[in-house]
Amino acid sequence: MKLISALMLAAMFTAPAFAQDTPASVVPGTAKFDMHVLTTGLEGPWELTWGPDNYLWVTERTGRRIDRIDPATGEKSVAIELPEVSAPGGQDGLLGLALHPDLLKGTGNNYAFTAYTYVDKSRGGDPTVSDPYSPYHDLYTKIIRLTYDETTGKLSDPVDLIAGLPASNDHNSGRLKFGPDGKLYYTIGDGGKNQLGNWCIPIEAQRLPTAAELSAKDYVAYQGKSLRLNVDGSIPDDNPEIAGVRSHVFTYGHRNMQGIDFAPDGTLYASEQGPKTDDEVNILVPGGNYGWPHVAGFRDDKAYQYARWKDATTPCDQLQFSDIKIDPSVPVEDETSWTEPMQDPVVTMFTVPSDWNFQDPACGGVDFICWPTVAASSIQTYMPKDGGIAGWENSLLVTTLKRGSLYRIPLADDGHTLRGPIERYFQSEDRFRDTAVGPDAQTIYVATDPGGLTESKTGGTTTTMQHPGAILVFTYNPNAVAAASSTDAAPDAAESAIAATGSLPTLTAEQADRGRVAYEANCVACHGPGLVGGSYGTPLTGAYFDGKWRGKSVGALYEYAHTKMPPSRPGSLPEETYADIVAYILQVNGVGVGSSALPSDAPALDGMTIPTK
């Protein structure tokens, strides 16, 4: 007993070393699993949860429906379609789902709760979206209640609990959970402000709602927060009073908190995406401030400074945003210069020294895939009462987008510190979005994104997913020879298309300018301002573009744009608009303008070759 206690104390006192370790400290997991694909063809599965009917319940972000999936056969039945859902981009649409704990228990509470983005023109629009025709100008979020019919397996009778919550083209977060206290918990991100296409819009994760805003049901200050709601959408009487106001706000100072889950003892864990470093795992406490944007991870002045682009002495819209080289006119502040009280994370993924190379040539210009952050997309507490996977007791499971993996974070008995290094499982060329654990505590279900960018197994990046829009099943098997996680996928036809010898492309200045406007309305959130790359898309200029597209036909680039963009509604733009966007891309990459516009018909485009340097 004395030896065990000594080991536990040693683990607790050495935990900060693990908390600050770099990605190299992660070790391959040793537990072995069998893997199979349960179902495919899902349109952006976002929330995956095990229901009391012994079915998997899943929201399809761009499919605008909630499904029930038989875990034995993979058969999918649609519980409800929600046509009000608007999903114009990569991080909006039908998001979180929470089942009432009394569902199917005969108490009359056969309810499910879900959250989604929708259009509401009556609210006057988002003042930070200047284009009145942008799909984000009137985009908001609501949480609704649905009633489940056990006989038909259908959901119906939607009731709005709260509407008019913030929505954006980036960082909507959107995770919804039912707490053991009978309250609903919901996460809202910072909207992707102060970066990429939103680099001139300040972050409001520290701004708190006023009494006047609450009276007007103006929830703009709910950005970068977690919320706690009564099941009718009202403010609980015991919510924290912060800065003299009691609102739905439970915690604040968050960037993009895509995962929350309760432990059996009621502890609320959260996973949060960081900038270039410091994805976080936090414990949420009432009224807690988690530091963003002044601090990423720990307040240690390592590899992060808060750059306030809006406050630049050079007008912000005249600057070129960069995560790597901050313009000297932009004021920056060290983490330790901000002295407000804040909650430290349990662990970061990952903290690195300030001299870390954030332009790894292995990623060929898609730098963010090689950054220390893993894009934590969900969190699941793994604390079964009986049985389970040997050595996994008292753990957190975190899915990742950039690494296509599941990370196991082992916790000490106090639940607040680590007891060993983080383990990586199920490495694949997929984007893992969410996970659910079966009632046997030995089966792990993983939902994958239908597309995007992720780490390649051979190094660098890939846009070809091995299992797009799927539910994968990993079953613990201590006698298995090796863990299986994926199968090879065929390369994308457009990506592998090589052009025959052809003429140079033609375009006009007016067409390229139209393309710029269309790009900024439909593409900038994924591919970044100035085509330099964003959270969901590759760069469309520079070294990555040179290696991928030069020497290939303009038709291949046009077809790629037409079949994949925008991600939630590919092929939905007019043919001429796609041609305009391609013309803009070509102009940025050095193709000169002339008197003839780039056409939109395939034979003509196939006869044009993107020039090599």
C-alpha positions as CSV (number, residue, x, y, z in Angstrom):
1,M,0.0,0.0,0.0
2,K,2.8,2.4,0.8
3,L,4.4,1.7,-2.6
4,I,1.2,2.3,-4.4
5,S,0.7,5.6,-2.6
6,A,4.3,6.7,-3.4
7,L,3.7,6.0,-7.1
8,M,0.5,7.9,-7.1
9,L,2.2,10.9,-5.5
10,A,5.1,10.7,-8.0
11,A,2.6,10.7,-10.9
12,M,0.8,13.8,-9.4
13,F,4.0,15.7,-8.9
14,T,5.5,14.9,-12.3
15,A,2.3,15.6,-14.2
16,P,3.2,19.2,-15.2
17,A,6.1,17.7,-17.2
18,F,3.6,15.8,-19.3
19,A,1.4,18.8,-19.6
20,Q,4.1,20.9,-21.2
21,D,5.5,18.1,-23.4
22,T,5.8,18.4,-27.2
23,P,4.1,16.1,-29.7
24,A,7.2,13.8,-29.6
25,S,6.2,12.8,-26.0
26,V,3.1,11.0,-27.3
27,V,3.6,7.2,-27.3
28,P,1.8,4.7,-29.6
29,G,-1.0,2.9,-27.8
30,T,-0.5,-0.7,-26.8
31,A,-4.1,-1.9,-26.5
32,K,-5.2,-3.9,-29.6
33,F,-8.4,-3.5,-31.5
34,D,-10.2,-5.0,-34.4
35,M,-11.7,-2.5,-36.8
36,H,-14.6,-2.5,-39.3
37,V,-16.7,0.2,-41.1
38,L,-20.3,0.3,-39.7
39,T,-21.8,2.7,-42.3
40,T,-20.7,5.2,-44.9
41,G,-22.2,8.1,-46.9
42,L,-23.1,10.3,-44.0
43,E,-23.2,14.0,-44.8
44,G,-21.0,15.5,-42.1
45,P,-21.6,13.5,-39.0
46,W,-21.0,15.8,-36.1
47,E,-22.5,14.4,-32.9
48,L,-22.4,10.7,-32.1
49,T,-24.0,9.3,-29.0
50,W,-25.3,5.9,-27.7
51,G,-29.0,6.0,-27.1
52,P,-31.1,4.2,-24.5
53,D,-32.7,2.3,-27.4
54,N,-29.3,0.7,-28.0
55,Y,-28.9,2.6,-31.3
56,L,-26.3,5.1,-32.3
57,W,-27.8,8.6,-32.7
58,V,-26.0,11.0,-35.0
59,T,-26.5,14.5,-36.4
60,E,-25.5,15.1,-40.1
61,R,-24.2,18.6,-40.2
62,T,-24.8,19.3,-43.9
63,G,-27.4,16.5,-44.3
64,R,-29.7,18.4,-42.0
65,R,-31.0,15.3,-40.3
66,I,-30.8,13.2,-37.2
67,D,-30.3,9.5,-37.7
68,R,-30.5,6.3,-35.7
69,I,-28.0,3.7,-36.7
70,D,-28.3,0.0,-35.8
71,P,-24.8,-0.9,-34.3
72,A,-25.2,-4.5,-35.4
73,T,-26.0,-3.9,-39.1
74,G,-25.2,-0.3,-39.9
75,E,-28.7,0.3,-41.1
76,K,-29.7,3.9,-40.9
77,S,-33.1,5.3,-40.2
78,V,-33.8,9.0,-40.4
79,A,-35.5,10.2,-37.2
80,I,-36.1,13.7,-38.5
81,E,-35.1,16.1,-41.2
82,L,-34.7,19.8,-40.3
83,P,-34.9,21.9,-43.5
84,E,-34.5,25.1,-41.5
85,V,-30.8,24.2,-41.0
86,S,-28.5,26.4,-42.9
87,A,-25.0,25.0,-43.6
88,P,-23.1,27.4,-45.9
89,G,-19.6,26.5,-44.8
90,G,-17.3,24.1,-43.0
91,Q,-18.2,24.6,-39.3
92,D,-22.0,25.3,-39.3
93,G,-25.2,23.4,-39.9
94,L,-26.7,20.7,-37.6
95,L,-24.4,20.4,-34.7
96,G,-24.9,19.1,-31.1
97,L,-27.4,16.6,-29.9
98,A,-28.3,15.7,-26.3
99,L,-30.8,13.0,-25.2
100,H,-32.9,13.6,-22.1
101,P,-31.6,11.1,-19.4
102,D,-35.3,10.0,-18.9
103,L,-35.7,9.1,-22.6
104,L,-37.7,5.8,-22.8
105,K,-38.0,5.5,-19.0
106,G,-41.7,6.1,-18.9
107,T,-41.5,9.5,-17.2
108,G,-42.9,11.5,-20.1
109,N,-39.6,13.1,-20.9
110,N,-39.1,11.5,-24.3
111,Y,-37.1,14.4,-25.5
112,A,-34.0,15.1,-27.6
113,F,-32.3,18.5,-27.9
114,T,-30.3,19.7,-30.8
115,A,-28.5,22.9,-32.0
116,Y,-28.1,24.2,-35.5
117,T,-27.4,27.4,-37.5
118,Y,-30.3,29.0,-39.4
119,V,-31.2,32.2,-41.2
120,D,-33.2,34.9,-39.5
121,K,-33.4,38.1,-41.4
122,S,-35.7,39.7,-38.8
123,R,-32.7,40.2,-36.4
124,G,-31.0,42.9,-38.5
125,G,-27.9,40.9,-39.5
126,D,-24.4,40.6,-38.2
127,P,-22.7,44.0,-38.2
128,T,-19.3,42.3,-38.8
129,V,-20.5,40.9,-42.1
130,S,-20.5,43.8,-44.5
131,D,-21.9,42.0,-47.5
132,P,-25.7,41.8,-47.2
133,Y,-25.8,38.9,-49.6
134,S,-23.3,36.8,-47.7
135,P,-24.8,33.5,-46.3
136,Y,-23.4,34.6,-42.9
137,H,-25.0,38.0,-42.8
138,D,-28.2,36.7,-41.1
139,L,-26.9,33.4,-39.8
140,Y,-27.7,32.6,-36.1
141,T,-27.8,29.5,-33.9
142,K,-30.7,28.0,-32.0
143,I,-31.3,25.2,-29.6
144,I,-34.5,23.2,-29.9
145,R,-36.4,20.4,-28.2
146,L,-37.8,17.4,-30.1
147,T,-40.2,14.7,-29.0
148,Y,-39.4,11.1,-29.7
149,D,-42.0,8.5,-30.7
150,E,-40.8,5.1,-29.6
151,T,-43.3,3.3,-31.9
152,T,-42.2,5.1,-35.1
153,G,-38.6,5.8,-34.2
154,K,-39.2,9.4,-35.3
155,L,-38.6,12.8,-33.8
156,S,-41.2,15.6,-34.2
157,D,-42.7,18.7,-32.7
158,P,-39.7,21.1,-32.7
159,V,-39.9,23.7,-30.0
160,D,-37.4,26.6,-29.9
161,L,-35.7,26.9,-26.5
162,I,-33.3,29.8,-27.4
163,A,-32.7,31.5,-30.7
164,G,-30.5,34.2,-32.0
165,L,-27.3,32.8,-30.6
166,P,-24.1,33.8,-32.4
167,A,-23.0,32.0,-35.6
168,S,-20.1,32.6,-37.9
169,N,-18.1,31.2,-40.8
170,D,-15.6,29.7,-38.4
171,H,-15.3,28.4,-34.8
172,N,-19.0,27.8,-34.0
173,S,-18.1,24.9,-31.6
174,G,-21.6,23.5,-31.1
175,R,-21.2,20.7,-28.6
176,L,-24.4,20.1,-26.5
177,K,-24.6,17.9,-23.4
178,F,-27.2,17.1,-20.7
179,G,-25.7,17.6,-17.3
180,P,-26.3,15.4,-14.2
181,D,-27.9,18.5,-12.7
182,G,-30.7,18.4,-15.2
183,K,-29.3,21.4,-17.2
184,L,-28.2,21.8,-20.8
185,Y,-24.6,22.8,-21.6
186,Y,-23.7,24.3,-24.9
187,T,-20.4,25.6,-26.4
188,I,-20.0,28.6,-28.7
189,G,-16.7,29.5,-30.2
190,D,-15.1,32.8,-30.8
191,G,-16.3,32.9,-34.5
192,G,-12.8,32.6,-35.9
193,K,-12.2,36.3,-35.2
194,N,-8.7,37.9,-35.5
195,Q,-7.5,35.3,-38.1
196,L,-7.9,34.3,-41.7
197,G,-10.8,35.9,-43.4
198,N,-11.9,37.5,-40.1
199,W,-8.6,39.0,-39.2
200,C,-9.9,42.5,-38.8
201,I,-12.7,41.5,-36.4
202,P,-11.7,41.6,-32.7
203,I,-12.2,38.5,-30.5
204,E,-15.0,38.9,-27.9
205,A,-14.3,35.8,-25.8
206,Q,-13.6,38.1,-22.8
207,R,-16.5,40.4,-23.3
208,L,-19.4,39.6,-21.0
209,P,-23.1,40.3,-21.6
210,T,-24.8,43.3,-20.2
211,A,-28.2,43.4,-18.5
212,A,-29.5,45.5,-21.4
213,E,-28.4,43.0,-24.0
214,L,-30.1,40.2,-22.1
215,S,-33.3,42.2,-21.8
216,A,-33.2,42.6,-25.6
217,K,-32.3,38.9,-26.2
218,D,-29.1,40.1,-27.8
219,Y,-26.6,37.3,-27.3
220,V,-23.7,38.7,-29.2
221,A,-21.5,38.5,-26.1
222,Y,-22.0,34.7,-25.9
223,Q,-19.1,34.2,-28.3
224,G,-16.2,32.3,-26.8
225,K,-18.3,30.9,-24.0
226,S,-19.9,27.8,-22.6
227,L,-23.6,28.2,-21.7
228,R,-25.8,26.5,-19.0
229,L,-29.5,26.5,-19.7
230,N,-32.7,25.2,-18.1
231,V,-34.5,22.7,-20.3
232,D,-36.9,25.4,-21.4
233,G,-34.0,27.7,-22.5
234,S,-34.2,30.1,-19.6
235,I,-31.3,31.2,-17.3
236,P,-30.9,28.9,-14.2
237,D,-31.1,30.8,-10.9
238,D,-27.8,29.3,-9.7
239,N,-25.8,30.3,-12.8
240,P,-22.7,32.3,-11.9
241,E,-23.0,36.0,-11.6
242,I,-20.1,37.4,-13.6
243,A,-19.3,41.2,-13.7
244,G,-22.6,41.8,-11.9
245,V,-24.8,40.0,-14.5
246,R,-26.3,36.5,-14.3
247,S,-26.8,35.1,-17.8
248,H,-26.6,31.8,-19.6
249,V,-22.8,32.1,-19.5
250,F,-21.2,29.3,-17.5
251,T,-17.5,29.9,-18.5
252,Y,-15.7,32.3,-20.8
253,G,-12.4,33.0,-22.5
254,H,-12.6,30.1,-25.0
255,R,-11.5,29.8,-28.6
256,N,-13.2,26.7,-30.2
257,M,-14.5,24.2,-27.6
258,Q,-15.8,21.3,-29.7
259,G,-15.9,18.8,-26.9
260,I,-17.5,18.6,-23.5
261,D,-18.4,15.5,-21.4
262,F,-19.3,14.8,-17.8
263,A,-17.5,12.3,-15.6
264,P,-19.5,10.0,-13.3
265,D,-18.7,12.3,-10.4
266,G,-20.1,15.4,-12.3
267,T,-16.7,16.9,-13.4
268,L,-17.2,18.6,-16.7
269,Y,-14.2,18.1,-19.1
270,A,-13.7,20.1,-22.3
271,S,-11.5,19.9,-25.3
272,E,-10.6,23.1,-27.0
273,Q,-8.7,23.9,-30.2
274,G,-5.8,26.3,-29.9
275,P,-4.0,28.4,-32.5
276,K,-0.6,27.2,-33.6
277,T,0.0,25.5,-30.3
278,D,-1.9,24.5,-27.2
279,D,-5.0,22.6,-27.9
280,E,-6.4,22.3,-24.4
281,V,-8.2,19.9,-22.1
282,N,-9.9,21.8,-19.4
283,I,-12.2,21.3,-16.4
284,L,-15.0,23.8,-16.6
285,V,-16.0,25.5,-13.3
286,P,-18.8,28.0,-12.8
287,G,-17.7,31.5,-13.8
288,G,-14.2,30.3,-14.8
289,N,-12.1,32.4,-17.2
290,Y,-9.9,30.3,-19.5
291,G,-7.7,33.1,-20.8
292,W,-8.4,33.3,-24.6
293,P,-7.2,35.3,-26.5
294,H,-4.6,36.6,-24.0
295,V,-3.4,33.1,-23.2
296,A,-3.2,29.8,-25.2
297,G,-2.6,26.9,-22.9
298,F,-0.6,27.8,-19.8
299,R,0.5,31.4,-19.1
300,D,4.1,30.6,-20.0
301,D,5.1,32.9,-22.9
302,K,5.8,29.9,-25.1
303,A,5.2,30.1,-28.8
304,Y,2.2,32.3,-28.6
305,Q,1.6,36.1,-28.5
306,Y,-1.8,37.8,-28.8
307,A,-1.6,39.9,-32.0
308,R,-4.4,42.5,-32.1
309,W,-4.8,43.0,-35.9
310,K,-7.8,45.4,-35.6
311,D,-5.6,47.7,-33.5
312,A,-2.8,47.9,-36.1
313,T,-1.4,51.4,-36.8
314,T,-1.6,50.5,-40.5
315,P,-5.3,50.1,-41.4
316,C,-6.1,46.4,-40.9
317,D,-7.7,45.9,-44.3
318,Q,-4.5,47.0,-45.9
319,L,-2.5,44.2,-44.2
320,Q,-1.9,40.6,-45.2
321,F,-2.8,38.2,-42.4
322,S,-0.2,35.7,-41.4
323,D,0.1,33.3,-38.5
324,I,3.8,33.2,-38.9
325,K,5.0,36.7,-39.5
326,I,3.1,39.4,-37.7
327,D,3.2,42.8,-39.4
328,P,5.2,45.3,-37.2
329,S,2.2,47.7,-37.2
330,V,0.2,45.1,-35.3
331,P,0.4,45.3,-31.4
332,V,1.3,42.1,-29.7
333,E,1.3,41.1,-26.0
334,D,3.0,38.3,-24.1
335,E,0.8,35.9,-22.2
336,T,2.3,37.0,-18.8
337,S,1.4,40.6,-19.5
338,W,-2.2,39.7,-18.9
339,T,-2.7,39.3,-15.2
340,E,-6.4,38.5,-14.7
341,P,-7.2,35.3,-12.8
342,M,-7.7,32.2,-15.1
343,Q,-8.1,28.5,-15.1
344,D,-5.1,26.4,-16.2
345,P,-5.7,23.5,-18.5
346,V,-5.3,19.9,-17.3
347,V,-3.1,19.3,-20.3
348,T,-2.1,20.9,-23.6
349,M,-1.7,19.3,-27.0
350,F,0.9,20.6,-27.4
351,T,3.1,23.3,-25.9
352,V,6.4,23.9,-27.6
353,P,9.4,26.3,-27.3
354,S,9.1,29.7,-28.9
355,D,11.7,28.9,-31.5
356,W,9.7,26.0,-32.9
357,N,9.7,25.7,-36.7
358,F,6.1,26.4,-37.7
359,Q,6.9,26.0,-41.5
360,D,7.8,22.3,-41.7
361,P,8.7,21.6,-45.3
362,A,7.0,18.2,-45.0
363,C,3.6,19.9,-45.2
364,G,4.5,21.7,-48.5
365,G,3.0,25.0,-47.6
366,V,0.0,23.6,-45.7
367,D,1.8,24.6,-42.5
368,F,-1.1,24.3,-40.0
369,I,-1.3,20.5,-40.5
370,C,2.3,20.2,-39.2
371,W,1.7,22.5,-36.3
372,P,1.8,21.0,-32.7
373,T,-2.0,21.4,-32.4
374,V,-4.0,18.4,-33.3
375,A,-7.5,20.0,-33.8
376,A,-9.2,18.3,-30.9
377,S,-12.8,17.8,-32.0
378,S,-14.5,16.0,-29.1
379,I,-13.9,14.5,-25.7
380,Q,-15.2,11.4,-24.0
381,T,-14.7,10.4,-20.4
382,Y,-13.7,6.7,-20.1
383,M,-14.5,5.7,-16.5
384,P,-16.5,2.4,-16.7
385,K,-17.7,0.9,-13.4
386,D,-16.9,-2.6,-14.5
387,G,-14.8,-4.3,-17.1
388,G,-13.5,-2.2,-20.0
389,I,-10.1,-2.0,-21.6
390,A,-7.1,-3.0,-19.5
391,G,-5.1,0.0,-18.3
392,W,-7.6,2.5,-19.7
393,E,-9.5,3.2,-16.4
394,N,-9.9,6.9,-15.5
395,S,-9.0,8.2,-18.9
396,L,-10.2,10.9,-21.4
397,L,-10.5,10.1,-25.1
398,V,-10.0,12.9,-27.5
399,T,-10.6,12.7,-31.3
400,T,-8.5,14.8,-33.6
401,L,-9.0,16.3,-37.1
402,K,-5.5,17.0,-38.2
403,R,-4.0,13.8,-36.9
404,G,-6.9,11.4,-37.8
405,S,-6.5,9.7,-34.5
406,L,-7.8,9.1,-31.0
407,Y,-5.6,10.2,-28.1
408,R,-6.0,8.6,-24.6
409,I,-5.2,10.9,-21.8
410,P,-4.6,9.0,-18.5
411,L,-5.7,10.8,-15.4
412,A,-4.5,10.5,-11.8
413,D,-7.1,9.6,-9.1
414,D,-7.8,13.3,-8.5
415,G,-9.0,13.7,-12.1
416,H,-7.1,17.0,-12.4
417,T,-3.6,15.8,-13.3
418,L,-2.0,13.3,-15.6
419,R,-0.6,9.9,-14.5
420,G,1.5,9.2,-17.6
421,P,2.1,10.1,-21.2
422,I,-0.6,10.5,-23.8
423,E,-1.2,7.6,-26.1
424,R,-2.2,7.7,-29.7
425,Y,-4.5,5.2,-31.3
426,F,-6.1,4.4,-34.7
427,Q,-3.9,6.6,-36.9
428,S,-5.5,7.1,-40.2
429,E,-5.9,9.5,-43.1
430,D,-9.3,10.5,-41.8
431,R,-10.6,13.5,-39.8
432,F,-12.1,12.0,-36.6
433,R,-15.1,14.2,-35.5
434,D,-16.7,12.5,-32.5
435,T,-16.7,9.2,-30.6
436,A,-19.1,7.1,-28.6
437,V,-18.3,4.2,-26.3
438,G,-20.6,1.2,-26.3
439,P,-22.2,-0.2,-23.2
440,D,-19.6,-3.0,-23.1
441,A,-16.9,-0.4,-22.5
442,Q,-14.8,-2.3,-25.1
443,T,-16.3,-0.9,-28.3
444,I,-15.4,2.5,-29.6
445,Y,-17.4,4.2,-32.4
446,V,-15.8,7.0,-34.3
447,A,-17.5,9.4,-36.8
448,T,-15.4,10.8,-39.6
449,D,-15.7,14.0,-41.7
450,P,-16.6,13.6,-45.4
451,G,-13.6,15.6,-46.5
452,G,-11.0,18.2,-45.6
453,L,-7.3,18.2,-44.8
454,T,-5.4,15.8,-42.5
455,E,-2.0,14.4,-41.9
456,S,-0.8,11.8,-44.4
457,K,0.6,8.5,-43.0
458,T,3.7,9.0,-45.2
459,G,4.3,12.5,-43.9
460,G,2.9,15.8,-45.1
461,T,-0.8,16.2,-45.9
462,T,-3.7,14.6,-47.8
463,T,-7.1,15.7,-48.9
464,T,-8.2,12.2,-49.7
465,M,-10.0,10.7,-46.8
466,Q,-9.8,6.9,-46.3
467,H,-13.3,6.7,-44.8
468,P,-15.3,9.8,-45.7
469,G,-18.5,10.4,-43.8
470,A,-18.4,7.1,-42.0
471,I,-18.9,5.4,-38.6
472,L,-15.9,3.3,-37.7
473,V,-16.0,0.5,-35.1
474,F,-12.9,-0.4,-33.0
475,T,-13.4,-3.4,-30.8
476,Y,-11.0,-4.2,-28.0
477,N,-9.2,-7.5,-28.7
478,P,-6.2,-8.3,-26.4
479,N,-5.4,-11.3,-28.6
480,A,-5.3,-9.3,-31.9
481,V,-2.1,-9.3,-33.8
482,A,-2.2,-5.6,-34.4
483,A,-4.5,-2.6,-34.3
484,A,-6.2,-2.0,-37.6
485,S,-7.5,1.4,-38.4
486,S,-7.9,2.0,-42.1
487,T,-7.6,0.8,-45.6
488,D,-6.1,2.6,-48.6
489,A,-8.3,4.9,-50.5
490,A,-8.2,5.6,-54.2
491,P,-6.7,9.0,-55.2
492,D,-9.0,11.7,-56.1
493,A,-9.4,11.8,-59.9
494,A,-9.1,15.6,-60.1
495,E,-6.0,15.6,-57.9
496,S,-4.2,13.0,-60.1
497,A,-5.3,14.5,-63.5
498,I,-2.3,15.4,-65.6
499,A,-2.9,17.8,-68.5
500,A,-1.9,17.2,-72.0
501,T,0.0,19.9,-73.8
502,G,-2.3,22.8,-74.3
503,S,-2.6,26.6,-74.7
504,L,-2.2,29.1,-71.9
505,P,-5.4,30.2,-70.1
506,T,-7.1,33.4,-70.9
507,L,-8.9,35.7,-68.5
508,T,-9.8,39.3,-68.1
509,A,-9.2,41.7,-65.2
510,E,-13.0,42.2,-64.7
511,Q,-13.5,38.5,-64.5
512,A,-10.7,38.0,-62.0
513,D,-12.2,40.8,-59.9
514,R,-15.6,39.1,-59.9
515,G,-13.8,35.9,-58.9
516,R,-12.1,37.6,-56.0
517,V,-15.5,38.8,-54.7
518,A,-17.0,35.3,-55.2
519,Y,-14.0,33.7,-53.5
520,E,-14.3,36.0,-50.5
521,A,-18.0,35.2,-50.2
522,N,-17.7,31.4,-50.5
523,C,-14.1,30.2,-50.1
524,V,-12.1,32.5,-47.7
525,A,-13.0,30.7,-44.5
526,C,-11.5,27.4,-45.8
527,H,-8.7,28.6,-48.1
528,G,-7.7,31.8,-46.3
529,P,-7.4,35.4,-47.4
530,G,-5.3,35.9,-50.4
531,L,-5.4,32.1,-51.1
532,V,-2.8,31.4,-48.4
533,G,-4.7,28.5,-46.8
534,G,-7.0,28.2,-43.8
535,S,-8.4,25.7,-41.3
536,Y,-10.1,23.5,-43.8
537,G,-8.5,24.1,-47.2
538,T,-5.1,24.0,-48.8
539,P,-3.3,27.1,-50.0
540,L,-4.2,28.1,-53.6
541,T,-1.0,29.9,-54.2
542,G,2.7,29.4,-53.3
543,A,4.7,26.2,-53.1
544,Y,1.6,24.0,-52.5
545,F,-0.1,25.3,-55.6
546,D,3.0,25.0,-57.7
547,G,3.5,21.3,-56.8
548,K,-0.2,20.4,-57.1
549,W,-1.5,22.3,-60.1
550,R,1.2,23.7,-62.4
551,G,1.5,21.8,-65.6
552,K,-2.0,20.4,-65.3
553,S,-5.1,21.4,-67.2
554,V,-7.2,24.4,-66.2
555,G,-10.1,21.9,-66.6
556,A,-8.8,19.8,-63.7
557,L,-8.7,22.9,-61.4
558,Y,-12.2,23.9,-62.5
559,E,-13.5,20.4,-62.0
560,Y,-11.9,20.2,-58.5
561,A,-13.6,23.5,-57.5
562,H,-16.9,22.5,-59.0
563,T,-17.1,19.1,-57.4
564,K,-15.8,20.1,-53.9
565,M,-16.7,23.8,-53.3
566,P,-18.3,25.1,-51.3
567,P,-17.9,22.1,-49.0
568,S,-21.5,22.0,-47.8
569,R,-23.1,22.5,-51.3
570,P,-20.6,21.6,-54.0
571,G,-21.6,22.5,-57.5
572,S,-24.3,25.0,-56.3
573,L,-22.7,28.1,-57.8
574,P,-23.3,29.2,-61.4
575,E,-20.9,27.8,-63.9
576,E,-19.7,31.2,-64.7
577,T,-18.9,31.9,-61.1
578,Y,-16.7,28.9,-60.8
579,A,-14.9,30.1,-63.9
580,D,-14.5,33.6,-62.3
581,I,-13.0,32.0,-59.1
582,V,-10.6,30.0,-61.2
583,A,-9.6,33.1,-63.1
584,Y,-8.9,34.9,-59.8
585,I,-6.8,32.0,-58.6
586,L,-4.8,32.0,-61.9
587,Q,-4.3,35.7,-61.7
588,V,-2.9,35.5,-58.2
589,N,-0.5,32.8,-59.4
590,G,0.9,35.0,-62.2
591,V,-1.3,34.4,-65.2
592,G,-1.6,37.6,-67.1
593,V,-5.0,39.2,-68.0
594,G,-6.1,39.8,-71.5
595,S,-9.2,40.6,-73.5
596,S,-10.8,37.1,-73.5
597,A,-12.6,35.7,-70.4
598,L,-11.9,32.2,-69.1
599,P,-14.7,30.0,-70.4
600,S,-16.8,27.6,-68.3
601,D,-17.1,24.8,-70.8
602,A,-15.0,21.7,-70.1
603,P,-13.5,21.0,-73.5
604,A,-12.1,24.5,-73.8
605,L,-10.7,24.4,-70.2
606,D,-9.2,20.9,-70.8
607,G,-7.3,22.4,-73.7
608,M,-5.6,25.0,-71.4
609,T,-2.6,24.3,-69.2
610,I,-1.6,26.1,-66.0
611,P,1.9,27.3,-66.8
612,T,4.9,26.1,-65.0
613,K,7.4,28.5,-63.6
